[in-house]
């Protein structure tokens, strides 16, 4: 019997557009000889599976099952492909924990923690990982640009505290630009992180867990054609990504070992992508953030790294699913 796998896509935030881009790659590369795969779209309006005939079948949220032609279908594991809420912030993971379904991402606690950029860097710093100096601001208790610049030195990055995909993010080089950057970020979130800029090379690395243990993927160096790696640089081709990175082994090993330490520290599962700045003056890797549902579109970094490792995406998604299946609750 082939396991039934629910592949969830969509989401409730502006990042749903990225989820659908990832879905195209995942659908094309999941091994349907090994698994019965059902793509389930999770939207604010409905959770549904669309049949080949275009019929939309609602998910029974009591036990996350489908009834197709009078036959009830339950799942052995869930492949999570939702960027943003509720698939990346722990909400869906909590629901699957309650229904006893294993899934391919980090658990609800880790997902919720890493979705909050400030809490992530605080936990990492507590464990001795290098991070940028930052200020955390809440919409309900405003802070003036002057107060921020009393604590941080320019240039700074201003970013929504929750979410990925760099939507709402700005780099501020002069004090005059800070108020506008705060306003832009507050449109995306009611919490903001303002971080000091760290000079150095930008590296990003995928780390995943298979049934054989934790594996680091080849490192990518990101060279943005813009001032920083923002949404356009990420998704509209305005960056150069070199995979594998052309970097001496001593630096690569520092990035790999720090990434592995972070993966263990945050009790990660599935594939995560960790972004770093390597400061050459200090010869140290500074962690920027952890993406627990990294992009999977053809142009995305993790698929590039998987191919650079010599694996096919089919082998990679199978490894993630097999690892999730080991956590299946035996009835």
Secondary structure, DSSP 8 states (H G I E B T S, - for coil): --EEEEEEEE-SSTTHHHHHHHHHHHHHHS-TTTEEEEEEEE-SS-EEEE-TTS-EEE-BTTTTBEEETTEEE--SEEEE---STTTSSSHHHHHHHHHT-EESS--HHHHHHHHBHHHHHHHHHHTT-EE--EEEEETTB---HHHHHTTS-SSEEEEESB-STTTT-EEE-SGGGHHHHHHHHHTT-SEEEEEE---SEEEEEEEEEETTEEEE---EEEEESSSS--HHHHHSS-EEEEES----HHHHHHHHHHHHHHHHHTT--SEEEEEEEEETTTTEEEEEEEESS---STTSHHHHHHHHTT--HHHHHHHHHHHHHTT----
